[in-house]
Amino acid sequence: MQSGDVHYMKLIPDLKQQIEVIIGTTLDEYEITIQEWTQSVANLVGHHENLETVGDEGERQELSVHSTSPSSADVISLNTGKRIFFKVRMNEQEETAVCWGCPEKSITVETRQLIELLIRTNTALPDEVQPVVYENDREQYLTELGLWLKEQIEQPTKQESEAVPDRFVVPAGLNAEKILFLLQGDTPDAHRLRSKELNKLLESYFGEEIVLIPLGEQEWIFMGDKEIVTEEAEEDTTEAKKDSLNAFCLGLHELVASEWAGVFHLSASLPCIPAQQLVSVTTLLKESVHLGRAFHVTQHIHLPWDLHLERLVASIPDEQRTRFIQETGKDTVIFNDSETLATLETFFSLDCNVSETAKRLFIHRNTLVYRLDKIKQEIGYDVRHFESAVLVQFLLLMYKVTKKH
C-alpha cells in the first residue's frame, strides 16, 4: 500500500473491551481526519518512542515493520511521548480515522506490540464476510427482520411493500395488536448494551416474552401487548391510553437508565398491527426521537403526540425559519439564558398557568411574574396572552433548531 492510501477496516465487535480487560487500562476513543493521522505519522514515526517496538538486536519484528516506516500507511500506533494512539479504523468515504489512546506510562512496549497484533489480526481481511452464529432460530429471524425493517426505512421508494413478509409474521406474532417502543442508547464503548441483556430486562418488566428487533448497534424496536401497557388507563379513550403509556415509559426508561451507563432515548406508539404498520410506526418513532433530541435536549422520552409543533417547525426550510426569527424575534439572545429558557418551557408545558408554573419551578408566584414581565420587556411579547404565547413558542422552537446550524 502506498503512503496516503486509505481503506476501510473492520474490527470484531467488542475488541476494544476485550483489550481493556487484558491490559487493565481504559482506551479513549477519538475520531480524526485521515490527513491529521498522516501528518502525525510523518512527524512522529522516526522518534525514539516509536522505535521501541523494534527488536533489541536490530531484527525487526514482523508486526513492527510497517509501524517504524515513515512512508508506510500501515502504521498502527504512535507514541507522542505522553500518550500512545492506535489507529483502528479508517473510512475513506468520510476521510476519517478512529483511534484508541492511553497514557504512555500505562502500558509496556510488549503490551503495545500485543495491541498492534490484535488490531492487525482483526483487520487483516477487511472484505471477508465473517459468518454470523446465532444462538437459536428466534435470534436469527429477529436479526433478519431488523435488517429488512432497516432497509425499508432507509429506502422509502420501497415502502409500498410495507407489509411484513409472512416468514416473520407468525414467529413474531405480528398479527396481534401491539404497542411499539423504540430505544436508542448513547453508551460508552465499554458499557455497550447488548440485545440479550436488554431482552432479559424487558421481559422481566413486561412479565412476558417480548419481540426485540435490533435496528443498529444501540437501537432496538420492541413490542408488548396493549393490555399490559395500557391496563392502568382509567378510561378506554385515546387520551387515557396516552397518559397510561407516558407513565409506563417513565418507569421503563428509569429501569433501563438505572441498569446501564449512558443516555437512553425512548419513544412509544399507540396500539397498532405490526404486520401491516411496522415500517410506518417505526419511522414515526425514529422521527420522534430525532425531533425530541433536537428540540428538548434534557428530555429522554419522546412521544409522537407531544411533538406536533416540533414536527411542523422542522419541516420549515432554514431560510424561512431564519426570516421568521429576524422579523419576529426582537432579541432571541434571551433564549441563551437557561433560567429564561426553563421558565418559558415550563410555562408553556403547563398551559400558561402562572400558579402551577411557579410550583413546578419552586419559586414564588411574584418571582415568576417578574420573570414574565422581564421577558415582555426584552422581546416585546407578553406570554400570558394567547397570541403572544403562540408566537413566542414558535419563536423558541425555531431558534432551537436554527441555532444548531
C-alpha positions as CSV (number, residue, x, y, z in Angstrom):
1,M,0.0,0.0,0.0
2,Q,1.3,3.4,-1.0
3,S,1.6,6.2,1.5
4,G,-1.5,8.2,1.9
5,D,-3.8,5.4,0.6
6,V,-6.9,4.9,2.7
7,H,-9.0,1.9,3.3
8,Y,-11.9,0.8,5.5
9,M,-11.1,-1.7,8.2
10,K,-13.4,-3.9,10.1
11,L,-12.9,-4.9,13.7
12,I,-14.6,-7.7,15.5
13,P,-17.3,-6.5,17.9
14,D,-16.1,-5.8,21.5
15,L,-12.4,-5.9,20.6
16,K,-11.7,-2.7,22.5
17,Q,-13.5,-4.0,25.5
18,Q,-11.5,-7.3,25.4
19,I,-8.2,-5.4,25.1
20,E,-9.1,-3.2,28.0
21,V,-9.7,-6.2,30.1
22,I,-6.4,-7.7,29.1
23,I,-4.3,-4.6,29.7
24,G,-6.3,-3.3,32.7
25,T,-6.4,0.2,31.2
26,T,-9.2,2.2,29.6
27,L,-8.7,3.1,26.0
28,D,-10.2,6.5,25.0
29,E,-11.7,6.7,21.5
30,Y,-11.0,9.6,19.1
31,E,-12.1,10.4,15.6
32,I,-9.7,12.5,13.5
33,T,-9.2,13.2,9.8
34,I,-7.0,10.9,7.8
35,Q,-4.9,13.9,7.0
36,E,-4.3,14.5,10.7
37,W,-3.2,10.9,11.2
38,T,-0.9,11.0,8.1
39,Q,0.7,14.2,9.3
40,S,1.2,12.7,12.8
41,V,2.9,9.7,11.2
42,A,5.3,12.0,9.3
43,N,6.1,13.9,12.4
44,L,6.5,11.1,15.0
45,V,7.4,7.7,13.4
46,G,11.1,8.4,13.5
47,H,11.2,9.4,17.1
48,H,12.7,7.2,19.7
49,E,9.4,6.3,21.4
50,N,8.2,4.9,18.1
51,L,11.3,2.8,17.6
52,E,10.8,0.9,20.8
53,T,8.8,-1.8,19.1
54,V,12.0,-2.8,17.1
55,G,13.9,-5.8,18.5
56,D,16.9,-5.1,20.6
57,E,19.2,-6.7,18.1
58,G,18.0,-4.6,15.2
59,E,15.9,-7.5,14.0
60,R,12.6,-6.0,13.3
61,Q,9.6,-8.0,14.3
62,E,7.1,-8.6,11.6
63,L,4.4,-6.7,13.4
64,S,6.5,-3.6,13.7
65,V,7.9,-3.4,10.2
66,H,5.3,-1.0,8.9
67,S,4.9,0.9,12.2
68,T,8.5,2.2,12.0
69,S,8.5,3.2,8.4
70,P,7.6,6.9,7.8
71,S,6.5,6.1,4.3
72,S,4.0,3.4,5.3
73,A,0.3,4.0,5.6
74,D,0.1,0.8,7.7
75,V,1.3,2.5,10.9
76,I,-0.8,1.1,13.7
77,S,0.5,3.0,16.7
78,L,2.1,6.3,17.5
79,N,3.8,7.4,20.8
80,T,3.7,11.2,21.3
81,G,5.8,10.9,24.4
82,K,2.7,11.3,26.7
83,R,0.1,9.1,25.0
84,I,0.1,6.2,22.7
85,F,-2.5,6.2,19.9
86,F,-3.7,3.1,18.0
87,K,-5.3,3.5,14.6
88,V,-8.2,1.0,14.5
89,R,-10.5,2.1,11.7
90,M,-10.3,4.3,8.5
91,N,-13.2,5.4,6.4
92,E,-12.1,6.6,3.0
93,Q,-15.5,8.0,2.1
94,E,-15.7,10.2,5.2
95,E,-11.9,10.7,5.3
96,T,-11.8,9.9,9.0
97,A,-9.8,7.6,11.2
98,V,-10.8,6.2,14.6
99,C,-8.1,5.9,17.2
100,W,-7.8,4.5,20.6
101,G,-5.5,6.2,23.1
102,C,-4.0,5.7,26.5
103,P,-1.3,7.3,28.7
104,E,2.2,6.2,27.5
105,K,3.2,5.1,31.0
106,S,0.1,2.8,31.4
107,I,1.4,0.1,29.1
108,T,4.7,-1.6,28.3
109,V,6.4,-2.0,24.9
110,E,5.3,-5.6,24.9
111,T,1.7,-4.6,25.6
112,R,1.8,-2.1,22.8
113,Q,3.0,-4.8,20.5
114,L,0.3,-7.1,21.6
115,I,-2.4,-4.5,20.9
116,E,-0.9,-3.8,17.5
117,L,-1.0,-7.6,16.8
118,L,-4.6,-7.8,17.9
119,I,-5.6,-4.9,15.7
120,R,-3.8,-6.2,12.7
121,T,-5.2,-9.7,13.2
122,N,-8.7,-8.4,13.3
123,T,-8.4,-6.1,10.3
124,A,-6.3,-8.2,8.0
125,L,-9.2,-9.3,5.9
126,P,-11.5,-6.2,5.7
127,D,-13.7,-7.5,2.9
128,E,-14.1,-11.0,4.3
129,V,-17.6,-11.7,5.4
130,Q,-17.5,-13.3,8.8
131,P,-20.1,-16.0,9.4
132,V,-22.7,-15.0,11.9
133,V,-23.5,-17.5,14.5
134,Y,-26.9,-17.3,16.2
135,E,-27.8,-18.9,19.5
136,N,-31.2,-20.0,18.2
137,D,-33.7,-19.6,15.4
138,R,-35.6,-16.8,17.2
139,E,-32.4,-14.7,17.4
140,Q,-31.8,-15.3,13.7
141,Y,-35.2,-14.3,12.4
142,L,-35.4,-11.2,14.6
143,T,-32.0,-10.1,13.3
144,E,-33.2,-10.7,9.7
145,L,-36.4,-8.9,10.5
146,G,-34.3,-5.9,11.8
147,L,-32.3,-5.9,8.6
148,W,-35.4,-6.0,6.5
149,L,-37.0,-3.2,8.5
150,K,-33.9,-1.0,8.3
151,E,-33.8,-1.4,4.5
152,Q,-37.5,-0.4,4.2
153,I,-36.9,2.7,6.3
154,E,-33.7,3.8,4.5
155,Q,-35.2,3.2,1.1
156,P,-38.6,5.0,1.1
157,T,-39.3,4.1,-2.5
158,K,-39.9,0.6,-1.4
159,Q,-42.4,1.4,1.3
160,E,-45.3,0.3,-0.9
161,S,-44.3,-3.2,0.2
162,E,-44.6,-2.2,3.8
163,A,-46.4,-5.4,4.9
164,V,-44.0,-7.6,6.8
165,P,-43.1,-10.7,4.9
166,D,-45.0,-13.8,6.0
167,R,-41.9,-15.6,7.2
168,F,-41.6,-13.1,10.0
169,V,-45.3,-12.6,10.9
170,V,-46.2,-15.8,12.5
171,P,-43.0,-16.5,14.5
172,A,-43.0,-12.9,15.9
173,G,-46.8,-12.8,16.4
174,L,-47.1,-9.6,14.4
175,N,-50.8,-10.1,13.6
176,A,-51.8,-9.2,17.2
177,E,-52.4,-5.6,18.3
178,K,-49.2,-4.3,20.0
179,I,-47.6,-1.3,21.4
180,L,-44.3,-0.5,19.7
181,F,-41.3,1.1,21.5
182,L,-38.1,2.5,20.1
183,L,-35.0,2.6,22.3
184,Q,-31.8,4.4,21.4
185,G,-28.7,4.3,23.5
186,D,-25.7,6.6,23.7
187,T,-23.4,4.5,25.8
188,P,-19.6,4.3,26.4
189,D,-18.0,1.6,24.4
190,A,-17.0,-0.3,27.5
191,H,-20.7,-0.3,28.6
192,R,-22.4,-1.2,25.3
193,L,-25.9,-2.5,25.9
194,R,-26.4,-6.0,24.3
195,S,-29.6,-7.4,22.9
196,K,-29.6,-10.5,25.1
197,E,-29.2,-8.5,28.3
198,L,-31.8,-5.9,27.2
199,N,-34.3,-8.7,26.2
200,K,-33.9,-10.3,29.7
201,L,-34.6,-7.0,31.4
202,L,-37.6,-6.1,29.2
203,E,-39.2,-9.5,29.7
204,S,-38.9,-9.0,33.5
205,Y,-40.6,-5.6,33.2
206,F,-43.3,-6.7,30.8
207,G,-43.8,-10.0,32.6
208,E,-44.0,-11.9,29.3
209,E,-41.9,-12.8,26.2
210,I,-41.4,-9.8,24.0
211,V,-40.3,-9.3,20.4
212,L,-37.0,-7.4,20.4
213,I,-35.8,-6.3,16.9
214,P,-32.2,-4.9,16.6
215,L,-32.0,-1.9,14.3
216,G,-28.4,-0.9,14.9
217,E,-25.6,-1.2,17.4
218,Q,-27.6,0.7,20.1
219,E,-31.1,0.9,18.6
220,W,-34.0,-1.5,19.0
221,I,-37.7,-1.8,18.3
222,F,-39.6,-3.9,20.8
223,M,-43.3,-4.5,21.3
224,G,-45.6,-5.5,24.1
225,D,-49.3,-6.5,24.4
226,K,-51.5,-3.4,24.6
227,E,-53.4,-4.8,27.6
228,I,-50.1,-4.9,29.7
229,V,-49.1,-1.4,28.7
230,T,-52.4,0.4,28.9
231,E,-54.1,-1.7,31.6
232,E,-53.7,1.2,34.0
233,A,-55.8,3.5,31.8
234,E,-58.7,4.9,33.7
235,E,-60.9,5.1,30.6
236,D,-61.0,3.3,27.2
237,T,-60.1,6.5,25.3
238,T,-57.1,7.6,23.3
239,E,-56.2,10.3,25.8
240,A,-56.3,7.9,28.7
241,K,-54.1,5.4,26.8
242,K,-51.6,8.2,26.1
243,D,-51.5,9.1,29.8
244,S,-51.0,5.4,30.7
245,L,-48.3,5.0,28.0
246,N,-46.5,8.1,29.3
247,A,-46.4,6.6,32.8
248,F,-45.3,3.2,31.5
249,C,-42.5,4.8,29.5
250,L,-41.3,6.8,32.6
251,G,-40.9,3.6,34.6
252,L,-39.3,1.7,31.7
253,H,-36.8,4.4,31.0
254,E,-35.9,4.7,34.6
255,L,-35.3,0.9,34.7
256,V,-33.0,0.9,31.7
257,A,-31.1,4.0,32.7
258,S,-30.5,2.5,36.2
259,E,-29.1,-0.7,34.7
260,W,-26.6,0.7,32.2
261,A,-24.3,3.7,32.0
262,G,-25.1,6.2,29.3
263,V,-28.0,8.1,28.0
264,F,-31.1,6.4,26.6
265,H,-34.0,7.8,24.5
266,L,-37.4,6.1,24.3
267,S,-40.5,6.6,22.2
268,A,-43.7,4.6,22.0
269,S,-46.7,4.2,19.7
270,L,-50.4,3.8,20.2
271,P,-51.7,0.3,19.6
272,C,-51.1,-1.0,16.1
273,I,-50.9,-4.1,14.0
274,P,-47.2,-4.7,13.3
275,A,-47.8,-7.0,10.4
276,Q,-49.2,-4.0,8.4
277,Q,-47.7,-1.0,10.2
278,L,-44.3,-1.9,11.4
279,V,-42.4,0.2,8.9
280,S,-44.6,3.3,9.2
281,V,-44.7,3.2,13.0
282,T,-41.0,2.6,13.3
283,T,-40.3,5.5,11.0
284,L,-42.6,7.7,13.1
285,L,-40.8,6.7,16.4
286,K,-37.4,7.3,14.9
287,E,-38.6,10.7,13.8
288,S,-40.0,11.4,17.2
289,V,-36.7,10.6,18.9
290,H,-34.8,12.7,16.4
291,L,-37.2,15.7,17.0
292,G,-37.1,15.2,20.7
293,R,-33.4,15.2,20.9
294,A,-33.2,18.3,18.7
295,F,-35.8,20.4,20.5
296,H,-35.8,19.1,24.1
297,V,-32.2,18.1,24.9
298,T,-32.9,17.5,28.5
299,Q,-35.7,15.0,27.9
300,H,-35.4,11.3,27.2
301,I,-38.9,10.2,26.4
302,H,-40.2,11.5,23.1
303,L,-43.8,10.6,22.3
304,P,-45.2,11.3,18.8
305,W,-48.3,13.0,20.1
306,D,-46.3,15.5,22.1
307,L,-44.2,16.7,19.1
308,H,-46.7,18.1,16.6
309,L,-45.4,21.7,16.7
310,E,-41.8,20.4,16.6
311,R,-42.6,18.4,13.5
312,L,-44.2,21.4,11.9
313,V,-41.2,23.7,12.7
314,A,-38.7,21.1,11.5
315,S,-40.5,20.9,8.1
316,I,-40.0,24.7,7.5
317,P,-36.9,25.5,5.3
318,D,-34.0,27.1,7.1
319,E,-34.3,30.3,5.2
320,Q,-37.9,30.8,6.2
321,R,-37.1,30.0,9.9
322,T,-34.3,32.5,9.9
323,R,-36.5,35.1,8.3
324,F,-39.2,34.5,10.9
325,I,-36.8,34.9,13.7
326,Q,-35.4,38.1,12.3
327,E,-38.8,39.6,11.7
328,T,-40.5,38.4,14.9
329,G,-37.8,38.0,17.5
330,K,-36.6,41.3,18.8
331,D,-33.9,39.8,21.0
332,T,-33.6,36.0,20.9
333,V,-30.4,36.3,22.9
334,I,-32.6,35.8,26.0
335,F,-33.1,32.2,24.9
336,N,-29.4,31.6,25.7
337,D,-30.2,32.2,29.3
338,S,-31.0,28.9,31.0
339,E,-33.3,30.4,33.6
340,T,-35.4,32.2,30.9
341,L,-35.5,29.0,28.8
342,A,-36.6,26.8,31.7
343,T,-39.3,29.4,32.7
344,L,-40.8,29.6,29.2
345,E,-40.7,25.8,28.6
346,T,-42.3,25.1,31.9
347,F,-44.9,27.8,31.4
348,F,-45.9,26.5,28.0
349,S,-46.0,22.9,29.2
350,L,-48.4,23.8,31.9
351,D,-50.8,25.7,29.6
352,C,-49.6,29.1,30.6
353,N,-50.8,28.6,34.2
354,V,-48.8,31.0,36.4
355,S,-49.5,29.3,39.7
356,E,-48.7,25.8,38.5
357,T,-45.5,27.0,36.8
358,A,-44.3,28.7,40.0
359,K,-44.9,25.5,41.9
360,R,-43.1,23.4,39.3
361,L,-40.1,25.8,39.3
362,F,-40.1,26.0,43.1
363,I,-40.3,29.8,43.1
364,H,-42.7,32.4,44.5
365,R,-45.5,33.4,42.2
366,N,-44.3,37.0,42.3
367,T,-40.8,35.9,41.1
368,L,-42.4,34.2,38.1
369,V,-44.5,37.3,37.3
370,Y,-41.2,39.3,37.5
371,R,-39.6,37.0,35.0
372,L,-42.5,37.1,32.6
373,D,-42.5,40.9,32.8
374,K,-38.8,40.9,32.0
375,I,-39.3,38.7,29.0
376,K,-42.1,41.0,27.8
377,Q,-39.7,44.0,28.2
378,E,-36.9,42.3,26.3
379,I,-38.8,40.7,23.3
380,G,-42.0,42.7,23.3
381,Y,-44.4,39.8,23.9
382,D,-46.5,39.1,27.0
383,V,-46.7,35.3,27.0
384,R,-49.6,35.5,29.4
385,H,-51.7,36.4,26.4
386,F,-52.7,33.7,23.9
387,E,-51.4,35.2,20.7
388,S,-48.1,36.3,22.2
389,A,-47.7,32.8,23.8
390,V,-48.2,31.1,20.4
391,L,-45.7,33.4,18.7
392,V,-43.0,33.1,21.4
393,Q,-43.4,29.3,21.5
394,F,-42.9,29.1,17.7
395,L,-40.0,31.6,18.0
396,L,-38.4,29.5,20.7
397,L,-38.7,26.2,18.7
398,M,-37.4,27.8,15.6
399,Y,-34.5,29.3,17.5
400,K,-33.6,25.9,19.0
401,V,-33.4,24.2,15.6
402,T,-31.9,27.1,13.7
403,K,-29.1,27.9,16.1
404,K,-27.7,24.4,15.6
405,H,-26.6,25.3,12.0
